[in-house]
């Protein structure tokens, strides 16, 4: 018996990403299946330590540093259930595939991919919302890739500056190969976001079949994490910093607010501020979208060859002006 088996069970499968490509909805639709157990926390980050926030301090039971802490997330599983977790950054990570394979060599891997231009637009909005990014212009943010690769032009208080290499997020065939080389083609399921959106039920039954659980379990489609626009990244960052108490000043301010106001009032005030900060996304910059599709057509062609499927036509890259 290994040390991990003595203290708990390791996952049987992983949803490895990408973000903004349906991973949260899949997580929510998998959880009710009686033959599947997924922990309450989504995105444990356990196998992508190089991408964790540099602002985090100490161990967190929701994002454990130790194997013992990680196994504790699955303590509620019943005998016979398949264990899984979902951390979208595993696909972007250069190290996660090897780390997962070391502990879980027989695991099954589910990856979701989205048309590159729309993916990067949605990812940029998500990064603004979660304090990863501060540059409101997607065009400018992508133009900063070379500088940021050298550690320059990074947001001062970014929660994950390591993720601010936009072009690297759409190296799809390279990312998939990291997992296929470790787990084999039969243990890697690649889904296309646009197919998944068109027919949730069919996609989930394909996932159930891949995982070896009953395919006839009810599937309740869910809509989670809709794209929103942050009106002021600086104001959003200030609210988040105060809420989390990241700096000495923020910690002092948070302590003073806690001493003077009830918890429910503080929570309601923060929720109100965040709602005021969010707005419907602006229409996409179609010229930029066209430029991005032209730029990443080679990646789509490589993915087509890798998957044995014409993704150029599926994503409309055969109709670029």
TIMAR-885943 format. One record per residue (C-alpha): y, x, z; residue number from 1. Coordinates in nm, 3 decimals. Example, Ala and Ser with C-alpha at 12.3 -4.5 7.8 and 13.67 -1.06 7.14 Angstrom:
BEGIN
<atom c2="-0.450" c1="1.230" c3="0.780" dodren="1"/>
<atom c2="-0.106" c1="1.367" c3="0.714" dodren="2"/>
This chain:
BEGIN
<atom c2="0.000" c1="0.000" c3="0.000" dodren="1"/>
<atom c2="0.344" c1="0.139" c3="-0.096" dodren="2"/>
<atom c2="0.639" c1="0.139" c3="0.143" dodren="3"/>
<atom c2="0.801" c1="-0.141" c3="-0.059" dodren="4"/>
<atom c2="0.487" c1="-0.356" c3="-0.041" dodren="5"/>
<atom c2="0.472" c1="-0.301" c3="0.335" dodren="6"/>
<atom c2="0.824" c1="-0.431" c3="0.386" dodren="7"/>
<atom c2="0.861" c1="-0.691" c3="0.113" dodren="8"/>
<atom c2="0.815" c1="-0.779" c3="-0.253" dodren="9"/>
<atom c2="1.008" c1="-0.639" c3="-0.545" dodren="10"/>
<atom c2="1.136" c1="-0.854" c3="-0.834" dodren="11"/>
<atom c2="0.906" c1="-0.951" c3="-1.117" dodren="12"/>
<atom c2="1.192" c1="-0.997" c3="-1.364" dodren="13"/>
<atom c2="1.557" c1="-0.912" c3="-1.419" dodren="14"/>
<atom c2="1.839" c1="-1.083" c3="-1.608" dodren="15"/>
<atom c2="2.028" c1="-0.772" c3="-1.712" dodren="16"/>
<atom c2="2.329" c1="-0.912" c3="-1.899" dodren="17"/>
<atom c2="2.575" c1="-0.927" c3="-2.062" dodren="18"/>
<atom c2="2.854" c1="-1.081" c3="-1.854" dodren="19"/>
<atom c2="3.026" c1="-1.387" c3="-2.008" dodren="20"/>
<atom c2="2.714" c1="-1.450" c3="-2.215" dodren="21"/>
<atom c2="2.541" c1="-1.720" c3="-2.012" dodren="22"/>
<atom c2="2.381" c1="-1.513" c3="-1.737" dodren="23"/>
<atom c2="2.526" c1="-1.718" c3="-1.451" dodren="24"/>
<atom c2="2.418" c1="-2.046" c3="-1.611" dodren="25"/>
<atom c2="2.069" c1="-1.902" c3="-1.664" dodren="26"/>
<atom c2="2.056" c1="-1.790" c3="-1.301" dodren="27"/>
<atom c2="2.148" c1="-2.142" c3="-1.187" dodren="28"/>
<atom c2="1.894" c1="-2.305" c3="-1.420" dodren="29"/>
<atom c2="1.613" c1="-2.073" c3="-1.309" dodren="30"/>
<atom c2="1.663" c1="-2.125" c3="-0.937" dodren="31"/>
<atom c2="1.531" c1="-2.485" c3="-0.917" dodren="32"/>
<atom c2="1.200" c1="-2.393" c3="-1.084" dodren="33"/>
<atom c2="0.929" c1="-2.424" c3="-0.816" dodren="34"/>
<atom c2="0.750" c1="-2.112" c3="-0.937" dodren="35"/>
<atom c2="1.062" c1="-1.892" c3="-0.928" dodren="36"/>
<atom c2="1.262" c1="-1.743" c3="-0.642" dodren="37"/>
<atom c2="1.603" c1="-1.589" c3="-0.691" dodren="38"/>
<atom c2="1.822" c1="-1.478" c3="-0.398" dodren="39"/>
<atom c2="2.136" c1="-1.664" c3="-0.299" dodren="40"/>
<atom c2="2.347" c1="-1.372" c3="-0.416" dodren="41"/>
<atom c2="2.384" c1="-1.315" c3="-0.788" dodren="42"/>
<atom c2="2.469" c1="-0.960" c3="-0.896" dodren="43"/>
<atom c2="2.318" c1="-0.741" c3="-0.627" dodren="44"/>
<atom c2="2.424" c1="-0.425" c3="-0.819" dodren="45"/>
<atom c2="2.137" c1="-0.240" c3="-0.650" dodren="46"/>
<atom c2="2.026" c1="-0.054" c3="-0.965" dodren="47"/>
<atom c2="2.378" c1="0.009" c3="-1.102" dodren="48"/>
<atom c2="2.532" c1="0.205" c3="-0.820" dodren="49"/>
<atom c2="2.750" c1="0.410" c3="-1.054" dodren="50"/>
<atom c2="2.932" c1="0.090" c3="-1.153" dodren="51"/>
<atom c2="3.003" c1="-0.042" c3="-0.806" dodren="52"/>
<atom c2="3.357" c1="-0.078" c3="-0.684" dodren="53"/>
<atom c2="3.504" c1="0.248" c3="-0.547" dodren="54"/>
<atom c2="3.694" c1="0.031" c3="-0.299" dodren="55"/>
<atom c2="3.384" c1="-0.091" c3="-0.118" dodren="56"/>
<atom c2="3.328" c1="0.048" c3="0.229" dodren="57"/>
<atom c2="3.001" c1="0.052" c3="0.422" dodren="58"/>
<atom c2="2.686" c1="-0.144" c3="0.359" dodren="59"/>
<atom c2="2.698" c1="-0.509" c3="0.263" dodren="60"/>
<atom c2="2.389" c1="-0.728" c3="0.304" dodren="61"/>
<atom c2="2.480" c1="-0.912" c3="-0.018" dodren="62"/>
<atom c2="2.505" c1="-0.583" c3="-0.208" dodren="63"/>
<atom c2="2.269" c1="-0.353" c3="-0.017" dodren="64"/>
<atom c2="2.255" c1="0.023" c3="-0.042" dodren="65"/>
<atom c2="1.902" c1="0.062" c3="0.098" dodren="66"/>
<atom c2="1.567" c1="-0.053" c3="-0.035" dodren="67"/>
<atom c2="1.503" c1="-0.231" c3="0.293" dodren="68"/>
<atom c2="1.827" c1="-0.425" c3="0.253" dodren="69"/>
<atom c2="1.746" c1="-0.506" c3="-0.109" dodren="70"/>
<atom c2="1.399" c1="-0.636" c3="-0.024" dodren="71"/>
<atom c2="1.550" c1="-0.855" c3="0.247" dodren="72"/>
<atom c2="1.725" c1="-1.057" c3="-0.025" dodren="73"/>
<atom c2="1.383" c1="-1.184" c3="-0.135" dodren="74"/>
<atom c2="1.242" c1="-1.256" c3="0.211" dodren="75"/>
<atom c2="1.259" c1="-1.632" c3="0.154" dodren="76"/>
<atom c2="1.018" c1="-1.630" c3="-0.141" dodren="77"/>
<atom c2="0.698" c1="-1.830" c3="-0.113" dodren="78"/>
<atom c2="0.356" c1="-1.684" c3="-0.200" dodren="79"/>
<atom c2="0.289" c1="-1.710" c3="-0.572" dodren="80"/>
<atom c2="0.652" c1="-1.740" c3="-0.676" dodren="81"/>
<atom c2="0.795" c1="-1.504" c3="-0.938" dodren="82"/>
<atom c2="1.088" c1="-1.307" c3="-0.797" dodren="83"/>
<atom c2="1.393" c1="-1.235" c3="-1.006" dodren="84"/>
<atom c2="1.750" c1="-1.122" c3="-0.988" dodren="85"/>
<atom c2="2.052" c1="-1.128" c3="-1.220" dodren="86"/>
<atom c2="2.304" c1="-0.846" c3="-1.246" dodren="87"/>
<atom c2="2.480" c1="-0.852" c3="-1.585" dodren="88"/>
<atom c2="2.606" c1="-0.494" c3="-1.557" dodren="89"/>
<atom c2="2.252" c1="-0.355" c3="-1.573" dodren="90"/>
<atom c2="2.264" c1="-0.373" c3="-1.953" dodren="91"/>
<atom c2="2.593" c1="-0.178" c3="-1.967" dodren="92"/>
<atom c2="2.472" c1="0.077" c3="-1.712" dodren="93"/>
<atom c2="2.324" c1="0.401" c3="-1.846" dodren="94"/>
<atom c2="2.106" c1="0.440" c3="-1.536" dodren="95"/>
<atom c2="1.976" c1="0.096" c3="-1.442" dodren="96"/>
<atom c2="1.682" c1="0.082" c3="-1.684" dodren="97"/>
<atom c2="1.532" c1="0.404" c3="-1.547" dodren="98"/>
<atom c2="1.596" c1="0.302" c3="-1.187" dodren="99"/>
<atom c2="1.436" c1="-0.040" c3="-1.234" dodren="100"/>
<atom c2="1.138" c1="0.113" c3="-1.413" dodren="101"/>
<atom c2="1.083" c1="0.357" c3="-1.128" dodren="102"/>
<atom c2="1.041" c1="0.079" c3="-0.870" dodren="103"/>
<atom c2="0.930" c1="-0.212" c3="-1.090" dodren="104"/>
<atom c2="0.743" c1="-0.064" c3="-1.390" dodren="105"/>
<atom c2="0.580" c1="-0.399" c3="-1.478" dodren="106"/>
<atom c2="0.899" c1="-0.604" c3="-1.462" dodren="107"/>
<atom c2="1.009" c1="-0.834" c3="-1.741" dodren="108"/>
<atom c2="1.363" c1="-0.804" c3="-1.874" dodren="109"/>
<atom c2="1.589" c1="-1.078" c3="-2.014" dodren="110"/>
<atom c2="1.904" c1="-0.978" c3="-2.203" dodren="111"/>
<atom c2="2.171" c1="-1.206" c3="-2.350" dodren="112"/>
<atom c2="2.405" c1="-1.093" c3="-2.628" dodren="113"/>
<atom c2="2.720" c1="-1.257" c3="-2.764" dodren="114"/>
<atom c2="2.921" c1="-1.208" c3="-3.084" dodren="115"/>
<atom c2="3.120" c1="-0.890" c3="-3.006" dodren="116"/>
<atom c2="3.480" c1="-1.003" c3="-3.064" dodren="117"/>
<atom c2="3.451" c1="-1.325" c3="-2.864" dodren="118"/>
<atom c2="3.254" c1="-1.139" c3="-2.598" dodren="119"/>
<atom c2="3.525" c1="-0.875" c3="-2.551" dodren="120"/>
<atom c2="3.797" c1="-1.140" c3="-2.537" dodren="121"/>
<atom c2="3.610" c1="-1.331" c3="-2.266" dodren="122"/>
<atom c2="3.521" c1="-1.011" c3="-2.081" dodren="123"/>
<atom c2="3.885" c1="-0.903" c3="-2.078" dodren="124"/>
<atom c2="3.990" c1="-1.237" c3="-1.923" dodren="125"/>
<atom c2="3.716" c1="-1.200" c3="-1.663" dodren="126"/>
<atom c2="3.829" c1="-0.846" c3="-1.582" dodren="127"/>
<atom c2="4.185" c1="-0.969" c3="-1.529" dodren="128"/>
<atom c2="4.056" c1="-1.238" c3="-1.295" dodren="129"/>
<atom c2="3.846" c1="-0.999" c3="-1.088" dodren="130"/>
<atom c2="4.096" c1="-0.713" c3="-1.057" dodren="131"/>
<atom c2="3.907" c1="-0.478" c3="-1.287" dodren="132"/>
<atom c2="4.186" c1="-0.485" c3="-1.546" dodren="133"/>
<atom c2="4.566" c1="-0.513" c3="-1.523" dodren="134"/>
<atom c2="4.660" c1="-0.484" c3="-1.890" dodren="135"/>
<atom c2="4.721" c1="-0.842" c3="-2.012" dodren="136"/>
<atom c2="4.699" c1="-0.755" c3="-2.382" dodren="137"/>
<atom c2="4.344" c1="-0.728" c3="-2.511" dodren="138"/>
<atom c2="4.463" c1="-0.520" c3="-2.805" dodren="139"/>
<atom c2="4.635" c1="-0.272" c3="-2.577" dodren="140"/>
<atom c2="4.342" c1="-0.266" c3="-2.333" dodren="141"/>
<atom c2="4.103" c1="-0.170" c3="-2.612" dodren="142"/>
<atom c2="4.347" c1="0.090" c3="-2.747" dodren="143"/>
<atom c2="4.337" c1="0.254" c3="-2.403" dodren="144"/>
<atom c2="3.963" c1="0.328" c3="-2.432" dodren="145"/>
<atom c2="4.010" c1="0.698" c3="-2.525" dodren="146"/>
<atom c2="4.255" c1="0.764" c3="-2.242" dodren="147"/>
<atom c2="4.043" c1="0.579" c3="-1.990" dodren="148"/>
<atom c2="3.737" c1="0.777" c3="-2.094" dodren="149"/>
<atom c2="3.930" c1="1.080" c3="-1.966" dodren="150"/>
<atom c2="4.016" c1="0.904" c3="-1.640" dodren="151"/>
<atom c2="4.375" c1="0.828" c3="-1.742" dodren="152"/>
<atom c2="4.571" c1="0.503" c3="-1.779" dodren="153"/>
<atom c2="4.343" c1="0.328" c3="-1.530" dodren="154"/>
<atom c2="4.473" c1="0.044" c3="-1.310" dodren="155"/>
<atom c2="4.551" c1="0.197" c3="-0.973" dodren="156"/>
<atom c2="4.354" c1="-0.057" c3="-0.768" dodren="157"/>
<atom c2="4.087" c1="-0.150" c3="-1.021" dodren="158"/>
<atom c2="3.770" c1="-0.273" c3="-0.854" dodren="159"/>
<atom c2="3.555" c1="-0.116" c3="-1.127" dodren="160"/>
<atom c2="3.746" c1="0.128" c3="-1.350" dodren="161"/>
<atom c2="3.409" c1="0.259" c3="-1.474" dodren="162"/>
<atom c2="3.370" c1="-0.062" c3="-1.675" dodren="163"/>
<atom c2="3.695" c1="-0.023" c3="-1.868" dodren="164"/>
<atom c2="3.543" c1="0.114" c3="-2.186" dodren="165"/>
<atom c2="3.547" c1="-0.197" c3="-2.401" dodren="166"/>
<atom c2="3.380" c1="-0.052" c3="-2.709" dodren="167"/>
<atom c2="3.089" c1="0.072" c3="-2.498" dodren="168"/>
<atom c2="3.008" c1="-0.284" c3="-2.394" dodren="169"/>
<atom c2="2.902" c1="-0.376" c3="-2.748" dodren="170"/>
<atom c2="2.664" c1="-0.086" c3="-2.818" dodren="171"/>
<atom c2="2.392" c1="-0.349" c3="-2.820" dodren="172"/>
<atom c2="2.101" c1="-0.171" c3="-2.988" dodren="173"/>
<atom c2="2.158" c1="0.141" c3="-2.777" dodren="174"/>
<atom c2="2.163" c1="-0.066" c3="-2.457" dodren="175"/>
<atom c2="1.849" c1="-0.257" c3="-2.550" dodren="176"/>
<atom c2="1.667" c1="0.064" c3="-2.638" dodren="177"/>
<atom c2="1.717" c1="0.194" c3="-2.285" dodren="178"/>
<atom c2="1.507" c1="-0.097" c3="-2.162" dodren="179"/>
<atom c2="1.259" c1="-0.119" c3="-2.449" dodren="180"/>
<atom c2="1.176" c1="0.250" c3="-2.414" dodren="181"/>
<atom c2="1.091" c1="0.194" c3="-2.046" dodren="182"/>
<atom c2="0.926" c1="-0.149" c3="-2.050" dodren="183"/>
<atom c2="0.796" c1="-0.195" c3="-2.402" dodren="184"/>
<atom c2="0.884" c1="-0.460" c3="-2.657" dodren="185"/>
<atom c2="0.653" c1="-0.722" c3="-2.504" dodren="186"/>
<atom c2="0.839" c1="-0.712" c3="-2.172" dodren="187"/>
<atom c2="1.187" c1="-0.745" c3="-2.319" dodren="188"/>
<atom c2="1.326" c1="-1.083" c3="-2.421" dodren="189"/>
<atom c2="1.656" c1="-1.083" c3="-2.611" dodren="190"/>
<atom c2="1.845" c1="-1.411" c3="-2.637" dodren="191"/>
<atom c2="2.155" c1="-1.480" c3="-2.842" dodren="192"/>
<atom c2="2.433" c1="-1.658" c3="-2.652" dodren="193"/>
<atom c2="2.525" c1="-1.884" c3="-2.941" dodren="194"/>
<atom c2="2.161" c1="-2.006" c3="-2.973" dodren="195"/>
<atom c2="2.146" c1="-2.052" c3="-2.598" dodren="196"/>
<atom c2="2.466" c1="-2.260" c3="-2.598" dodren="197"/>
<atom c2="2.341" c1="-2.481" c3="-2.879" dodren="198"/>
<atom c2="2.015" c1="-2.571" c3="-2.704" dodren="199"/>
<atom c2="1.992" c1="-2.477" c3="-2.335" dodren="200"/>
<atom c2="1.660" c1="-2.655" c3="-2.286" dodren="201"/>
<atom c2="1.483" c1="-2.479" c3="-2.572" dodren="202"/>
<atom c2="1.615" c1="-2.140" c3="-2.461" dodren="203"/>
<atom c2="1.509" c1="-2.196" c3="-2.100" dodren="204"/>
<atom c2="1.161" c1="-2.304" c3="-2.202" dodren="205"/>
<atom c2="1.135" c1="-1.982" c3="-2.399" dodren="206"/>
<atom c2="1.236" c1="-1.793" c3="-2.083" dodren="207"/>
<atom c2="0.981" c1="-1.986" c3="-1.873" dodren="208"/>
<atom c2="0.709" c1="-1.900" c3="-2.124" dodren="209"/>
<atom c2="0.813" c1="-1.533" c3="-2.121" dodren="210"/>
<atom c2="0.800" c1="-1.526" c3="-1.740" dodren="211"/>
<atom c2="0.462" c1="-1.698" c3="-1.725" dodren="212"/>
<atom c2="0.571" c1="-2.009" c3="-1.535" dodren="213"/>
<atom c2="0.535" c1="-2.379" c3="-1.618" dodren="214"/>
<atom c2="0.739" c1="-2.465" c3="-1.927" dodren="215"/>
<atom c2="0.767" c1="-2.838" c3="-1.849" dodren="216"/>
<atom c2="0.987" c1="-2.796" c3="-1.541" dodren="217"/>
<atom c2="1.310" c1="-3.000" c3="-1.567" dodren="218"/>
<atom c2="1.607" c1="-2.810" c3="-1.709" dodren="219"/>
<atom c2="1.951" c1="-2.917" c3="-1.592" dodren="220"/>
<atom c2="2.221" c1="-2.768" c3="-1.812" dodren="221"/>
<atom c2="2.515" c1="-2.631" c3="-1.616" dodren="222"/>
<atom c2="2.866" c1="-2.511" c3="-1.702" dodren="223"/>
<atom c2="2.979" c1="-2.222" c3="-1.485" dodren="224"/>
<atom c2="3.252" c1="-1.958" c3="-1.491" dodren="225"/>
<atom c2="3.468" c1="-2.115" c3="-1.763" dodren="226"/>
<atom c2="3.714" c1="-1.873" c3="-1.920" dodren="227"/>
<atom c2="4.059" c1="-1.884" c3="-1.762" dodren="228"/>
<atom c2="4.381" c1="-1.693" c3="-1.810" dodren="229"/>
<atom c2="4.557" c1="-1.512" c3="-1.524" dodren="230"/>
<atom c2="4.931" c1="-1.573" c3="-1.542" dodren="231"/>
<atom c2="5.023" c1="-1.264" c3="-1.339" dodren="232"/>
<atom c2="4.759" c1="-0.994" c3="-1.279" dodren="233"/>
<atom c2="4.986" c1="-0.824" c3="-1.024" dodren="234"/>
<atom c2="5.025" c1="-1.141" c3="-0.819" dodren="235"/>
<atom c2="4.652" c1="-1.209" c3="-0.842" dodren="236"/>
<atom c2="4.581" c1="-0.854" c3="-0.728" dodren="237"/>
<atom c2="4.817" c1="-0.893" c3="-0.433" dodren="238"/>
<atom c2="4.646" c1="-1.213" c3="-0.317" dodren="239"/>
<atom c2="4.302" c1="-1.057" c3="-0.356" dodren="240"/>
<atom c2="4.407" c1="-0.738" c3="-0.179" dodren="241"/>
<atom c2="4.547" c1="-0.936" c3="0.113" dodren="242"/>
<atom c2="4.236" c1="-1.153" c3="0.128" dodren="243"/>
<atom c2="4.002" c1="-0.851" c3="0.129" dodren="244"/>
<atom c2="4.226" c1="-0.626" c3="0.341" dodren="245"/>
<atom c2="4.183" c1="-0.324" c3="0.115" dodren="246"/>
<atom c2="4.482" c1="-0.115" c3="0.221" dodren="247"/>
<atom c2="4.623" c1="-0.043" c3="0.570" dodren="248"/>
<atom c2="4.919" c1="-0.269" c3="0.494" dodren="249"/>
<atom c2="4.692" c1="-0.542" c3="0.361" dodren="250"/>
<atom c2="4.465" c1="-0.514" c3="0.664" dodren="251"/>
<atom c2="4.764" c1="-0.541" c3="0.897" dodren="252"/>
<atom c2="4.896" c1="-0.839" c3="0.702" dodren="253"/>
<atom c2="4.557" c1="-1.005" c3="0.703" dodren="254"/>
<atom c2="4.524" c1="-0.956" c3="1.079" dodren="255"/>
<atom c2="4.868" c1="-1.107" c3="1.140" dodren="256"/>
<atom c2="4.793" c1="-1.407" c3="0.918" dodren="257"/>
<atom c2="4.457" c1="-1.460" c3="1.091" dodren="258"/>
<atom c2="4.626" c1="-1.456" c3="1.430" dodren="259"/>
<atom c2="4.888" c1="-1.713" c3="1.330" dodren="260"/>
<atom c2="4.704" c1="-1.957" c3="1.104" dodren="261"/>
<atom c2="4.375" c1="-2.150" c3="1.125" dodren="262"/>
<atom c2="4.093" c1="-2.031" c3="0.898" dodren="263"/>
<atom c2="4.084" c1="-2.354" c3="0.696" dodren="264"/>
<atom c2="4.457" c1="-2.337" c3="0.630" dodren="265"/>
<atom c2="4.429" c1="-1.976" c3="0.516" dodren="266"/>
<atom c2="4.141" c1="-2.060" c3="0.284" dodren="267"/>
<atom c2="4.323" c1="-2.362" c3="0.139" dodren="268"/>
<atom c2="4.640" c1="-2.158" c3="0.085" dodren="269"/>
<atom c2="4.452" c1="-1.885" c3="-0.101" dodren="270"/>
<atom c2="4.268" c1="-2.143" c3="-0.312" dodren="271"/>
<atom c2="4.598" c1="-2.312" c3="-0.396" dodren="272"/>
<atom c2="4.756" c1="-1.981" c3="-0.495" dodren="273"/>
<atom c2="4.461" c1="-1.894" c3="-0.716" dodren="274"/>
<atom c2="4.466" c1="-2.231" c3="-0.886" dodren="275"/>
<atom c2="4.836" c1="-2.182" c3="-0.955" dodren="276"/>
<atom c2="4.757" c1="-1.842" c3="-1.105" dodren="277"/>
<atom c2="4.496" c1="-1.974" c3="-1.347" dodren="278"/>
<atom c2="4.565" c1="-2.146" c3="-1.675" dodren="279"/>
<atom c2="4.377" c1="-2.245" c3="-1.987" dodren="280"/>
<atom c2="4.318" c1="-1.946" c3="-2.217" dodren="281"/>
<atom c2="4.570" c1="-1.889" c3="-2.491" dodren="282"/>
<atom c2="4.436" c1="-1.930" c3="-2.846" dodren="283"/>
<atom c2="4.269" c1="-1.612" c3="-2.968" dodren="284"/>
<atom c2="4.470" c1="-1.368" c3="-3.174" dodren="285"/>
<atom c2="4.286" c1="-1.429" c3="-3.500" dodren="286"/>
<atom c2="4.418" c1="-1.109" c3="-3.658" dodren="287"/>
<atom c2="4.284" c1="-0.907" c3="-3.366" dodren="288"/>
<atom c2="3.953" c1="-1.095" c3="-3.377" dodren="289"/>
<atom c2="3.920" c1="-1.008" c3="-3.747" dodren="290"/>
<atom c2="4.002" c1="-0.643" c3="-3.679" dodren="291"/>
<atom c2="3.742" c1="-0.628" c3="-3.403" dodren="292"/>
<atom c2="3.476" c1="-0.786" c3="-3.622" dodren="293"/>
<atom c2="3.546" c1="-0.536" c3="-3.897" dodren="294"/>
<atom c2="3.534" c1="-0.253" c3="-3.644" dodren="295"/>
<atom c2="3.206" c1="-0.361" c3="-3.488" dodren="296"/>
<atom c2="3.025" c1="-0.477" c3="-3.801" dodren="297"/>
<atom c2="2.822" c1="-0.157" c3="-3.794" dodren="298"/>
<atom c2="2.702" c1="-0.242" c3="-3.442" dodren="299"/>
<atom c2="2.598" c1="-0.590" c3="-3.561" dodren="300"/>
<atom c2="2.413" c1="-0.440" c3="-3.859" dodren="301"/>
<atom c2="2.232" c1="-0.200" c3="-3.626" dodren="302"/>
<atom c2="2.139" c1="-0.490" c3="-3.399" dodren="303"/>
<atom c2="2.009" c1="-0.686" c3="-3.697" dodren="304"/>
<atom c2="1.776" c1="-0.402" c3="-3.784" dodren="305"/>
<atom c2="1.675" c1="-0.357" c3="-3.421" dodren="306"/>
<atom c2="1.589" c1="-0.724" c3="-3.368" dodren="307"/>
<atom c2="1.455" c1="-0.792" c3="-3.716" dodren="308"/>
<atom c2="1.700" c1="-1.080" c3="-3.746" dodren="309"/>
<atom c2="2.009" c1="-1.121" c3="-3.964" dodren="310"/>
<atom c2="2.280" c1="-1.119" c3="-3.697" dodren="311"/>
<atom c2="2.540" c1="-1.037" c3="-3.962" dodren="312"/>
<atom c2="2.496" c1="-1.385" c3="-4.106" dodren="313"/>
<atom c2="2.437" c1="-1.552" c3="-3.766" dodren="314"/>
<atom c2="2.770" c1="-1.428" c3="-3.635" dodren="315"/>
<atom c2="2.957" c1="-1.472" c3="-3.965" dodren="316"/>
<atom c2="3.013" c1="-1.103" c3="-4.030" dodren="317"/>
<atom c2="2.907" c1="-1.159" c3="-4.391" dodren="318"/>
<atom c2="3.221" c1="-1.367" c3="-4.443" dodren="319"/>
<atom c2="3.483" c1="-1.118" c3="-4.326" dodren="320"/>
<atom c2="3.789" c1="-1.100" c3="-4.553" dodren="321"/>
